């Protein structure tokens, strides 16, 4: 069996855009007709450019190869062009292609991917959701994200739906000039969010406090002191990802567990985080972290440091399927990010929706990743915009938070 054909899809995510503006999918087909799907999570170039990058890598290193030879193809790609070092764009492209190979492997032997990586450990996976505006509102509606009362109302509804953890990030805009010192307004608003949401959910749910690497270590510690009375499960990416020693200063200075990993790729970057003591919870996004096998290795390294894995998801449903496969077979799984209950467009893009039940994702027993991309839906929703998946503010924050 050899990889013979391939295709990429750049799919526009219609309003309310939960999970991002667009999704980039990869399709591989073997010479005996087995189809595998993967998803690329990268935002550094326009998605059409990323799709061409994926096509180049597939043609160069995967076409004509046995899809089971994942380690060999991974190393060839990782070292291509005399790199052999973590590169978030190449890592993302490689992640999506590798994911599709695993999908083929599972289908070829009639087993879910997790059964090929040590077997099922968890029968169900605890999940959390970000607090999004009510359906019908613009996902980018600033007033909602600055309103602790409105967010607390949504948190209460999500907990009634079955979630036992909710995530929110009220600390203000992130900018290409980060890290910065949080303004007093951001400190006040963050504390207000924690207070109102804790009052709304009581001890029925964990609070997951998100940031986007906005702060200096000193600024993050000032913020953490305000949050500690509300006992969040984690303080996400408190400093930028390029200096793990500074993040380690935060981890040592607060009782809140630090979580990080959305912007990291390969075991090498995650090991630096663990070695520095910068985080107790790792959040690999499998469409960027190096793929399923690479993230299994990251989870194994994390075991040595008693760190737990909480796969990140601000992406489409194929990455979600990969996150589920990995989570099912690792002993140090903590919690899985979901896009609400995986309904809406995420469900429409799959031939078989992800099963969510009372706060838990139920791993599929179907072979491969557990579902396929509905290509008709993907083709009917092409991306036509010019923005990147995520965009940082291009000017510094002012002292009043503006």
Secondary structure, 3 states (H helix, E strand, C coil): CCEEEEEEEEEECCCCCCCCCEEEEEEEEECCCCEEEEEECCCCCCHHHHHHHHHHHHHHHHCCCCCCCHHHHHHHHHCCCCCCCCCHHHHHHHHHHHHHHHHHHHHHHCCEHHHHCCCCCCCCEEEEEECCCCCCCCCCCHHHHCCHHHHHHHHHHHHHHCCCEEEECCCCCCECCCCECCCHHHHHHHHHHHHHHHHHHCCCCEEEEECCCCECHHHHHHHHHHHHHHCCCEEECCCCCCCHHHHHHHHHHCCCCEEECCCCCHHHHHHHHHHHCCCCEECCCCCCCCCHHHHHHHHHHHHHCCCEECCCCCCCHHHHHHHHHHHHCCCCECCEEECCCCCHHHHHCECCCCEEECCEEECCCCCECCCCECHHHHHHCECCCCCCCCCCECCCCCCCCC
